[in-house]
Amino acid sequence: MNIILANPLGAMVEGSMLQVVAFSIIIGFGIARVGEKAGLIKLV
């Protein structure tokens, strides 16, 4: 199992679900940490 994200887009193209989920969690955590500044992104 390779969880380390070398290329998130490549993982999506190859269908590496574990990497895609890990990338999504990292991005979600980052958006949550930004707070109100990410208001427009949270609406999407």
Secondary structure, DSSP 8 states (H G I E B T S, - for coil): ---S-S-HHHHHHHT-HHHHHHHHHHHHHHHHHHGGGGHHHHH-
